[in-house]
Amino acid sequence: MAEASASRPASTILLLRDGEKDIEIFMMVRHHQIEFNSGALVFPGGSVDAGDKEIVARADLYSGGEGLSEADRGFRIAAIRETFEESGILLARAKDTGAPVDARRAGEIADAHRVALNEHKVSFLSILADNNLQLALDTLVPYAHWITPEGMPKRFDTWFFLAAAPPDQLGAHDGRESTDSIWLSAREAVEGGESGRFKLPFPTTRNLIRLAKQPNVSAALDHARGMSIVTVMPVMTKTETGRQLHIPREAGYDGEVFEVGAVG
């Protein structure tokens, strides 16, 4: 029997802002040449890398990490780095004043370093140190924990976080891993997935449906802080009509068996 592939630690952030009617989320379309989830509408995020672990060891480069394990800090650091790489939005504070990085300063840092960071010509650690920044780990609220089912060729152990988008940091896709970006309501994203307008991964859909129940960003963050997060590793079974995914009912996704389309 083939040995199951190990799951790679990863993080993603649901960046939230209050729209005219509903909460809006920053989402991106994955590049069609990307190996994982190509063409899908996703939240910014990606794998925890060695550079993130180097930042974990530098407590002067982040704030709000008290009481978190090294692994938890790594997940949050990766989430903030990936979000900056993919959107230009920066969840950080000035080291000397503790003031959040504003849109103008975030734009300057992105203009100066984002391309080089994406091309691995500069490290995130050096960007933080050179600009006297601390990552704001406490702005991230854990929301979900999903692990790719066994038997899949690429597996991820992914933490989903909620965060209020910094005021006036609107975000823009990088043109490399993502080809488009959009602020939209959870309801609109889910409806787009159902109509075929968007390609939505199953965990993305379930988290959007859950988020759509919240009236505003403050309520969503409060709800997440009070949640007990249950790890979800779906189990897939084939039926006569297609496939079913089984997840724990106590994970809070309004069910435990979901139809996910025809086999093919």
Secondary structure, 3 states (H helix, E strand, C coil): CCCCCCCEEEEEEEEEEECCCCEEEEEEEECCCCCCCCCCEECCEEECCHHHHHHHCCHHHEECCCCCCHHHHHHHHHHHHHHHHHHCCCCEEECCCCCECCHHHHHHHHHHHHHHHHCCCCCHHHHHHHCCEEEEHHHCEEEEEEECCCCCCCCEEEEEEEEECCCCCCCCCCCCCEEEEEEEEHHHHHHHHHHCCCCCCHHHHHHHHHHCCCCCHHHHHHHHHCCCCCCECCEEEECCCCEEEECCHHHCCCCCEEECCCCC
